[in-house]
Amino acid sequence: MRRVFAAFLTTILISISAICGHRSARLIGGTEANFWRVTFATGFLALWAFTFGQGLAGAGLPLFLISGLLGIGLGDVTYFQALPRLGPRLTLLLVQCLTAPFAALIEWLWLGTTLSLAQMLAGGVTLAGVALALAPKEHIHLSARDRAIGLAAGVVAALGGAAGAVFSRKAYAVLAAANETVDPATAGFQRVLAGCIVSGVALLIVKRNMIRREVAEDAAAPNATREKWRRVWFWIVLNSLAGQTLAVSCMQWAFETTPTGIVLPIVALSPIVVIPMSYMIDGERPSVRSLIGGLIGVAGVIALTMTRH
């Protein structure tokens, strides 16, 4: 029950992170906002890991690093490529609804973890609620190229997140076989550290061309950059604390004993939790369909929790 609670807590933290991430991305761009949130989280978690945790020790370190490369690195970078092409609602629908079944399939093929029929049905109800709540109200007119790139990026983001989750599960199995343990924050640090590398490479690719344009077009660009940071630092720090620091740690706590096919459908409720937050902060009124989808998703999570008993 504690591990399911950890998944619920992850959902709340990811929802807060999404609000902050949206604000910061509007100010400095998605790739840069993603890099800085991961960088701050790496620093926060490193402070814990090298003070109270195990640092870079443990038999599961290589697997946690691969998990971070796939989930936090590849998954987040490609997510931000899908976002401007498909829009936030369609991107969330695609990524959140594919990550859980991808993870359950990978874990079944690799680790042999199976779910009961009741658990699969409850997870399906949860994902159906998310899909209903996030389905676009009308057809989005996209060019064939943007649609293809956006869909491909969204699928890769879901695969990256799913594979990263399963590698975390495998890391805990390796630790158990070696009679070792690792606290969730240390595991989160080892994952985020690897993800920071991928995010940094993506930022360098994007920033190189950006710097060239700024130098060629606007000599006052440094002043504009300082002004943007004055407005964005709060959202980046809060995003980093809520998302890649606390949420990643809570997710690792859940993965320690709970299959990805159970944890990820609960985490998939995070876009639904964003609905009331967006209404309170940005005044975005939810539709009736969003509310109905939220109720269905919550019902699925309750059923999924009951199957754990």
Number of C-alpha atoms within 10 A of each C-alpha: 12 10 18 22 16 21 27 21 20 28 28 20 24 27 26 22 26 20 19 22 25 17 19 27 18 11 16 16 14 22 23 20 28 28 25 21 27 31 21 20 29 23 16 18 27 23 15 15 23 13 10 12 19 18 20 18 14 18 20 25 22 17 21 29 25 21 31 32 26 27 28 29 31 24 27 27 26 21 25 22 20 29 19 13 20 23 13 17 16 21 26 24 22 22 24 25 23 23 27 28 23 21 27 27 20 21 23 17 11 12 15 11 14 15 15 9 10 14 21 18 15 24 26 20 22 29 28 19 28 29 25 18 28 23 19 14 10 6 7 11 9 12 10 9 10 15 16 15 16 26 21 15 25 30 22 23 31 29 24 27 30 29 27 27 32 27 27 28 25 21 25 25 18 18 16 15 10 12 9 13 16 23 15 21 27 27 32 31 31 28 31 29 24 23 28 24 18 20 25 20 13 19 19 13 11 13 14 10 10 12 12 10 12 13 12 10 10 10 10 10 15 12 9 12 11 11 11 14 15 10 14 19 15 13 22 27 21 19 32 28 22 23 27 28 25 23 26 26 23 24 28 28 24 27 27 21 14 17 20 31 27 27 29 29 30 29 24 29 27 24 23 24 17 19 21 16 16 17 12 11 9 10 10 12 12 14 12 10 15 20 17 15 24 25 17 20 29 19 16 25 28 14 18 25 18 13 14 12 6
